[in-house]
Amino acid sequence: MTMPKVLILNQPFNTDTGGGITMSNLFTGWDSSKLAVACSGYLLQDNIDISICNTYYQLGEKEHKWVFPFNLLKRKYPSGLVSFDEKPIQNLTLPVSRLRVQLINQVFYPFLQYLGLFHAASSYQLSKDFCAWLDEFKPDVIYAQSSDRSSIAFCIAVQAYLQKNMVLHMMDDWPSIISGQGLFQHYWQRKIDQEFRVLLERCTLLLSISDYMSEEYLQRYGKTFTSFHNPIDAHFWKQHQRTNYALNAPPTLLYAGRTGLGIQNSLKTIAQTIQTLNEELQLSIKFVLQTAEIPDWAAAYSCVQHRKFVPYKELPRVFSEADLLILPYDFSTIATQYIKYSMPTKASEYMISGTPIVLFAPKDTAAVKYAEDFGWAVVVTENKVEELSRAIKTLILDESARKNLAQKAQKIAAMRHDLSRVSREFKETICSAMAGQLQPIEHFARRT
């Protein structure tokens, strides 16, 4: 099967975001000379996976336009091709000010959201340089991810210019929450929904991140989505799979990932649970947080142990050395709405590790539905210390339960998430997009 040339929009290949890791695995084995990425500069900061693709066009100040006076506040990224070595990108942007980033994320963006200006404050345009690069690359098909209003218009504009079939891959249900809570919320919800439906009409194939999302989008948009979740390389993960289910001394419960506001609340509940269990069982279970920074509240819990992130290649060892892995969700209403149909990237990685999993998440989510249907994790759907304590206690006290749960998860991972099978099916899907009938395209392309 001949590999088509694929233009990828809005998502780089990397090892530290769900979309980047999933995409890297899905495109495994692709001819790197037939892949190219166009995305915003702020996405091209760290951990770019150059083993898959090393052709990147940075959408900078020539393409990403902010209206006055916001153009005076935003960082300016240079436009054009960028190159990478084995280290994180260097000298592509101005030095980052942590205070400036905090002000933008915590004050500037929320202010724009409240006033109803955020969705009109910036847009993407097809610059002459970008169009010249597109003409030179000559892709056969477009693969796109999207996450906001400006990226919707950008995808439509690129397709209109190239007149090529496009595949859209949805990672989260951002359309349901994108309008925010401020002024003109209902206006933006309607408008962005209309624009998103235009994008769907322009796509030859539509992909989702879970079966649950596909079911919902068929009802909501009347469109068929095929689900592709993060596949795992069995050879890579089997280097350090857990096979001994006797508890370590002391036992460890590991969480590896981000520490956003909502997740912080769930992590604190877990710490409270472990503290309670240690007192009840006279144990010294350690709740290990492998996160960028140690949370402020961690000092109040003697059970919490912090570790820095490790390189991706070390994750099989780290996951297999833990006695239990925990996959927590944010239980807030707005977060549940956002992640309801998503599947965590590390779910399949947890499953293949050989370490038993505790899923701590709201009931009506894709992860819970999947775990309950296939039994790859102990599921706790109530945000209560008592319920979580009961689940963890059962696993701590029963070695055979730990072994059976972990081995079942491994079988599910091998059966449903094997890299060789999934990447082959993904390749066939992309190739089928080339042969699909091109949808009528209006003149959305804008050149500067």
C-alpha positions as CSV (number, residue, x, y, z in Angstrom):
1,M,0.0,0.0,0.0
2,T,1.5,3.3,-1.1
3,M,1.7,5.9,1.7
4,P,0.1,9.2,0.7
5,K,1.7,12.6,1.6
6,V,-0.2,13.9,4.6
7,L,-0.4,17.5,5.8
8,I,-1.1,17.6,9.5
9,L,-2.8,20.7,11.0
10,N,-2.8,22.0,14.5
11,Q,-0.9,19.2,16.3
12,P,2.8,18.4,16.5
13,F,4.2,14.9,17.1
14,N,5.4,15.0,20.7
15,T,5.8,12.9,23.9
16,D,4.0,15.1,26.5
17,T,0.5,15.7,25.2
18,G,-2.3,13.3,24.6
19,G,-2.9,14.4,21.0
20,G,0.8,14.3,20.2
21,I,1.5,10.9,21.7
22,T,-1.6,9.4,20.1
23,M,-0.7,10.8,16.7
24,S,2.9,9.6,17.0
25,N,1.7,6.1,17.6
26,L,-0.9,6.2,14.9
27,F,1.6,7.4,12.3
28,T,4.2,4.8,13.3
29,G,6.0,3.4,10.3
30,W,5.0,6.2,7.9
31,D,7.6,7.6,5.5
32,S,8.7,10.7,7.3
33,S,9.3,12.5,4.0
34,K,5.6,12.2,3.3
35,L,4.5,13.9,6.6
36,A,4.5,17.7,7.3
37,V,3.0,19.6,10.2
38,A,1.6,23.2,10.3
39,C,0.8,24.5,13.7
40,S,1.1,27.5,16.0
41,G,4.4,28.4,17.6
42,Y,3.2,28.0,21.2
43,L,2.8,24.2,20.4
44,L,6.3,23.8,19.3
45,Q,8.1,24.2,22.5
46,D,9.3,20.9,24.0
47,N,9.6,17.2,23.4
48,I,8.9,17.2,19.6
49,D,9.2,13.6,18.3
50,I,11.4,14.0,15.2
51,S,11.5,10.2,14.7
52,I,8.1,10.4,13.0
53,C,8.3,13.8,11.2
54,N,10.8,16.6,11.0
55,T,9.0,19.0,8.6
56,Y,7.3,21.8,10.5
57,Y,5.8,25.1,9.4
58,Q,5.4,27.4,12.4
59,L,2.2,29.5,12.0
60,G,3.5,32.8,13.3
61,E,2.8,36.5,13.0
62,K,2.2,36.3,9.2
63,E,-0.6,33.8,9.7
64,H,-1.9,34.3,13.3
65,K,-3.4,37.8,13.5
66,W,-4.7,39.4,16.7
67,V,-6.9,42.5,16.6
68,F,-5.9,45.7,18.2
69,P,-5.1,46.2,21.1
70,F,-4.5,42.5,21.8
71,N,-1.8,42.4,19.1
72,L,0.3,44.6,21.4
73,L,0.1,42.1,24.3
74,K,0.6,38.7,22.6
75,R,4.0,37.2,21.9
76,K,5.0,37.2,18.3
77,Y,6.3,34.0,16.7
78,P,8.2,34.0,13.5
79,S,6.5,32.3,10.5
80,G,8.1,29.6,8.4
81,L,9.9,26.3,8.5
82,V,11.6,25.3,11.7
83,S,14.1,22.5,12.4
84,F,14.8,20.3,15.4
85,D,17.6,18.3,16.9
86,E,17.5,15.8,19.7
87,K,16.9,18.6,22.2
88,P,13.9,20.9,22.8
89,I,13.6,23.7,20.2
90,Q,15.8,26.6,20.7
91,N,15.7,30.3,19.6
92,L,12.3,30.0,17.9
93,T,10.6,32.5,20.2
94,L,11.3,35.3,22.6
95,P,12.2,34.2,26.2
96,V,9.2,33.2,28.2
97,S,8.2,35.3,31.2
98,R,6.4,33.1,33.8
99,L,4.6,36.1,35.3
100,R,3.5,37.1,31.8
101,V,2.2,33.7,31.0
102,Q,0.3,33.6,34.3
103,L,-1.3,37.0,33.6
104,I,-2.3,35.9,30.1
105,N,-3.8,32.6,31.2
106,Q,-5.4,33.8,34.5
107,V,-6.4,37.3,33.6
108,F,-6.2,38.1,30.0
109,Y,-8.0,35.1,28.5
110,P,-10.7,34.9,31.2
111,F,-11.3,38.7,30.7
112,L,-11.8,38.1,26.9
113,Q,-14.0,35.1,27.6
114,Y,-16.3,37.1,29.9
115,L,-16.7,40.0,27.5
116,G,-17.4,37.7,24.6
117,L,-14.4,38.9,22.7
118,F,-12.1,35.8,22.9
119,H,-13.6,34.1,19.8
120,A,-13.1,37.2,17.7
121,A,-9.8,38.4,19.1
122,S,-7.6,36.4,16.6
123,S,-7.8,34.5,13.4
124,Y,-5.5,32.6,11.0
125,Q,-4.8,33.7,7.5
126,L,-3.0,31.9,4.6
127,S,0.1,34.0,4.1
128,K,1.9,34.0,0.7
129,D,4.8,32.2,2.3
130,F,2.6,29.5,3.8
131,C,0.8,29.0,0.5
132,A,4.1,28.7,-1.3
133,W,5.1,26.0,1.2
134,L,1.9,24.2,0.7
135,D,2.4,24.3,-3.1
136,E,5.9,22.9,-2.7
137,F,4.9,20.1,-0.3
138,K,1.8,19.0,-2.4
139,P,0.0,16.8,0.1
140,D,-2.4,14.1,-1.0
141,V,-4.6,14.4,2.0
142,I,-5.1,16.6,5.1
143,Y,-5.3,15.2,8.7
144,A,-6.5,17.8,11.2
145,Q,-7.2,18.3,14.8
146,S,-9.1,21.3,16.0
147,S,-9.8,22.8,19.4
148,D,-11.3,26.3,18.9
149,R,-13.1,28.7,16.6
150,S,-10.0,30.0,14.8
151,S,-8.7,26.5,14.1
152,I,-12.1,25.6,12.5
153,A,-11.8,28.4,10.0
154,F,-8.1,27.6,9.4
155,C,-8.8,24.0,8.5
156,I,-11.6,25.0,6.1
157,A,-9.3,27.6,4.5
158,V,-6.4,25.2,4.0
159,Q,-8.7,22.6,2.4
160,A,-10.3,25.2,0.2
161,Y,-6.9,26.3,-1.0
162,L,-5.5,22.8,-1.6
163,Q,-8.7,21.2,-2.8
164,K,-7.7,18.0,-1.0
165,N,-9.8,15.6,1.1
166,M,-9.5,16.1,4.8
167,V,-9.7,13.8,7.9
168,L,-10.7,15.4,11.2
169,H,-9.8,13.7,14.4
170,M,-11.6,14.8,17.6
171,M,-9.7,14.3,20.9
172,D,-12.1,16.1,23.3
173,D,-15.7,17.3,23.2
174,W,-14.6,21.0,23.2
175,P,-17.5,22.1,21.0
176,S,-19.9,21.5,24.0
177,I,-18.1,24.0,26.3
178,I,-16.2,26.4,24.0
179,S,-18.7,29.3,24.4
180,G,-17.6,29.7,28.1
181,Q,-19.7,31.4,30.8
182,G,-19.4,35.1,30.0
183,L,-21.5,37.6,28.0
184,F,-22.8,36.5,24.6
185,Q,-22.4,32.8,25.7
186,H,-25.4,31.7,23.7
187,Y,-24.5,33.7,20.7
188,W,-21.1,32.1,20.5
189,Q,-22.4,28.6,21.2
190,R,-24.8,28.9,18.2
191,K,-22.2,30.5,15.9
192,I,-19.4,28.1,16.6
193,D,-21.7,25.2,16.3
194,Q,-22.8,26.3,12.9
195,E,-19.1,26.8,11.8
196,F,-18.1,23.4,13.2
197,R,-20.9,21.8,11.3
198,V,-19.5,23.4,8.1
199,L,-16.2,21.9,8.9
200,L,-17.7,18.5,9.3
201,E,-19.4,18.8,5.9
202,R,-16.0,19.6,4.3
203,C,-14.4,16.4,5.7
204,T,-14.2,13.1,3.8
205,L,-13.7,11.1,6.9
206,L,-14.3,11.8,10.6
207,L,-12.5,10.2,13.5
208,S,-13.1,10.2,17.2
209,I,-11.1,9.2,20.3
210,S,-13.7,6.8,21.7
211,D,-16.7,4.7,20.8
212,Y,-18.7,6.7,23.2
213,M,-17.8,9.9,21.4
214,S,-18.8,8.3,18.0
215,E,-22.2,7.3,19.4
216,E,-22.8,10.9,20.8
217,Y,-21.7,12.6,17.6
218,L,-23.9,10.4,15.4
219,Q,-26.8,11.7,17.5
220,R,-25.7,15.3,17.8
221,Y,-24.4,15.9,14.3
222,G,-25.8,13.1,12.2
223,K,-22.3,12.1,11.2
224,T,-20.5,8.7,11.4
225,F,-17.2,8.9,13.3
226,T,-14.7,6.0,13.5
227,S,-12.8,5.8,16.8
228,F,-9.0,5.7,17.0
229,H,-7.5,5.7,20.5
230,N,-3.8,5.7,21.5
231,P,-2.3,2.3,20.5
232,I,0.7,0.8,22.3
233,D,3.9,-0.8,21.2
234,A,3.8,-4.2,23.0
235,H,7.6,-4.7,22.5
236,F,8.4,-1.4,24.0
237,W,6.1,-1.9,27.1
238,K,7.0,-5.6,27.6
239,Q,10.6,-4.6,28.5
240,H,9.4,-3.9,32.1
241,Q,5.9,-5.5,32.5
242,R,5.0,-6.4,36.1
243,T,4.8,-10.1,36.8
244,N,5.2,-10.3,40.6
245,Y,2.2,-9.2,42.5
246,A,3.6,-9.3,46.0
247,L,3.5,-5.8,47.6
248,N,6.5,-3.6,47.7
249,A,7.8,-2.4,51.0
250,P,6.3,0.2,51.3
251,P,3.4,-0.3,48.8
252,T,3.0,2.4,46.2
253,L,0.1,4.0,44.4
254,L,1.3,6.0,41.5
255,Y,-0.3,8.9,39.6
256,A,1.7,10.2,36.6
257,G,0.3,13.2,34.7
258,R,-0.8,16.8,34.9
259,T,-2.0,18.7,38.0
260,G,-4.7,21.1,36.8
261,L,-7.1,22.7,39.2
262,G,-9.8,20.0,39.1
263,I,-7.3,17.2,39.1
264,Q,-5.7,18.7,42.2
265,N,-9.0,18.2,44.1
266,S,-9.2,14.6,43.0
267,L,-5.5,14.0,43.9
268,K,-6.1,15.5,47.3
269,T,-9.0,13.1,47.9
270,I,-6.7,10.3,47.0
271,A,-4.1,11.5,49.5
272,Q,-6.8,11.7,52.2
273,T,-7.8,8.1,51.3
274,I,-4.3,6.7,51.5
275,Q,-3.7,8.5,54.8
276,T,-6.9,7.0,56.2
277,L,-6.0,3.5,55.0
278,N,-2.5,3.7,56.5
279,E,-4.0,4.4,59.9
280,E,-6.6,1.7,59.5
281,L,-4.3,-1.0,58.2
282,Q,-1.2,0.0,60.0
283,L,0.7,0.3,56.7
284,S,2.8,2.9,55.1
285,I,1.4,3.1,51.6
286,K,3.0,5.8,49.5
287,F,1.0,8.0,47.1
288,V,3.5,8.8,44.5
289,L,2.9,11.9,42.4
290,Q,5.0,12.0,39.2
291,T,4.1,15.5,38.2
292,A,5.9,18.7,37.0
293,E,5.7,20.3,40.4
294,I,4.7,19.2,43.9
295,P,1.3,20.6,44.9
296,D,1.1,23.0,47.8
297,W,-1.3,20.7,49.8
298,A,1.1,17.7,49.6
299,A,3.0,18.8,52.7
300,A,0.0,18.1,54.9
301,Y,0.1,14.4,54.0
302,S,3.0,12.2,55.1
303,C,2.0,9.5,52.5
304,V,2.6,11.8,49.5
305,Q,5.9,11.3,47.7
306,H,6.8,13.5,44.7
307,R,8.9,12.6,41.7
308,K,9.7,14.6,38.6
309,F,8.7,13.6,35.2
310,V,10.8,11.0,33.5
311,P,11.6,10.5,29.8
312,Y,8.9,8.6,27.9
313,K,11.2,5.7,27.4
314,E,11.4,5.1,31.1
315,L,7.6,4.9,31.7
316,P,7.3,1.1,31.3
317,R,9.8,0.6,34.2
318,V,8.1,3.3,36.3
319,F,4.6,2.0,35.8
320,S,5.6,-1.7,36.4
321,E,7.4,-0.8,39.6
322,A,4.2,0.6,41.2
323,D,1.8,-1.7,43.1
324,L,-1.2,0.2,41.9
325,L,-1.8,2.8,39.2
326,I,-4.6,5.4,39.6
327,L,-6.3,7.3,36.8
328,P,-8.2,10.2,38.3
329,Y,-10.6,12.6,36.7
330,D,-11.9,16.0,37.6
331,F,-15.4,15.7,39.1
332,S,-16.5,19.3,38.4
333,T,-19.5,19.8,36.1
334,I,-17.6,21.7,33.5
335,A,-14.7,19.3,33.4
336,T,-17.0,16.3,33.2
337,Q,-18.7,17.9,30.2
338,Y,-15.3,18.4,28.5
339,I,-13.8,14.9,29.1
340,K,-17.1,12.9,29.0
341,Y,-16.4,11.3,25.6
342,S,-12.5,11.3,25.8
343,M,-10.2,8.5,26.6
344,P,-7.0,9.3,28.5
345,T,-3.9,8.6,26.4
346,K,-2.3,6.7,29.3
347,A,-5.2,4.4,29.8
348,S,-3.8,1.9,27.3
349,E,-0.3,2.4,28.6
350,Y,-1.5,1.7,32.1
351,M,-3.3,-1.4,30.9
352,I,-0.2,-3.0,29.2
353,S,2.1,-2.2,32.1
354,G,1.0,-5.3,34.2
355,T,0.1,-3.1,37.2
356,P,-3.5,-3.1,38.5
357,I,-5.5,0.1,37.8
358,V,-7.9,2.1,39.9
359,L,-10.1,4.4,37.8
360,F,-11.5,7.3,39.8
361,A,-13.9,9.2,37.6
362,P,-17.5,10.4,37.1
363,K,-19.9,7.7,36.0
364,D,-21.0,9.1,32.6
365,T,-17.6,9.1,30.9
366,A,-16.0,7.1,28.1
367,A,-13.3,5.7,30.4
368,V,-15.7,4.4,33.0
369,K,-18.0,2.9,30.3
370,Y,-15.0,1.2,28.7
371,A,-13.6,-0.1,32.0
372,E,-17.0,-1.4,33.2
373,D,-17.6,-3.1,29.8
374,F,-14.2,-4.8,29.7
375,G,-13.1,-5.0,33.3
376,W,-9.6,-3.6,32.9
377,A,-9.8,-1.4,36.1
378,V,-11.5,-1.2,39.5
379,V,-13.9,1.7,39.0
380,V,-14.9,4.3,41.6
381,T,-17.5,6.8,40.4
382,E,-18.3,8.6,43.6
383,N,-16.0,11.4,44.8
384,K,-15.9,10.1,48.3
385,V,-13.0,8.9,50.5
386,E,-15.1,6.0,51.8
387,E,-15.8,4.6,48.3
388,L,-12.2,5.1,47.1
389,S,-10.9,3.6,50.3
390,R,-13.0,0.5,49.9
391,A,-11.7,-0.2,46.3
392,I,-8.0,0.4,47.1
393,K,-8.2,-1.6,50.3
394,T,-9.6,-4.6,48.4
395,L,-6.6,-4.6,46.1
396,I,-4.1,-4.0,48.8
397,L,-5.3,-7.0,50.8
398,D,-5.8,-9.4,47.9
399,E,-2.9,-10.4,45.8
400,S,-4.9,-12.7,43.5
401,A,-7.3,-9.7,42.8
402,R,-4.4,-7.6,41.8
403,K,-3.0,-10.3,39.6
404,N,-6.3,-11.1,37.9
405,L,-7.2,-7.4,37.3
406,A,-3.7,-6.6,35.8
407,Q,-3.6,-9.7,33.6
408,K,-7.1,-9.0,32.2
409,A,-6.0,-5.4,31.4
410,Q,-3.0,-6.7,29.6
411,K,-5.1,-9.0,27.5
412,I,-7.5,-6.1,26.6
413,A,-4.6,-3.9,25.7
414,A,-3.1,-6.6,23.4
415,M,-6.4,-7.3,21.8
416,R,-7.7,-3.8,21.2
417,H,-4.7,-1.4,21.3
418,D,-1.9,-3.3,19.6
419,L,0.2,-0.8,17.6
420,S,0.8,-3.0,14.6
421,R,-2.9,-3.7,14.1
422,V,-4.2,-0.2,14.9
423,S,-1.6,1.7,12.9
424,R,-2.3,-0.5,9.9
425,E,-6.0,0.2,10.2
426,F,-5.2,3.9,10.6
427,K,-3.1,3.8,7.5
428,E,-5.9,2.1,5.5
429,T,-8.3,4.8,6.8
430,I,-6.0,7.7,5.7
431,C,-5.6,6.0,2.3
432,S,-9.3,5.6,1.9
433,A,-9.7,9.4,2.5
434,M,-7.6,9.9,-0.6
435,A,-10.1,7.9,-2.6
436,G,-13.2,9.5,-1.0
437,Q,-15.3,11.9,-2.9
438,L,-14.2,15.5,-2.4
439,Q,-16.9,17.6,-0.8
440,P,-18.0,20.9,-2.5
441,I,-15.8,23.7,-1.1
442,E,-16.8,27.3,-0.9
443,H,-14.1,30.0,-1.0
444,F,-13.0,30.1,2.6
445,A,-9.3,30.5,1.7
446,R,-7.8,33.9,2.7
447,R,-4.3,35.0,1.5
448,T,-2.3,37.9,2.8
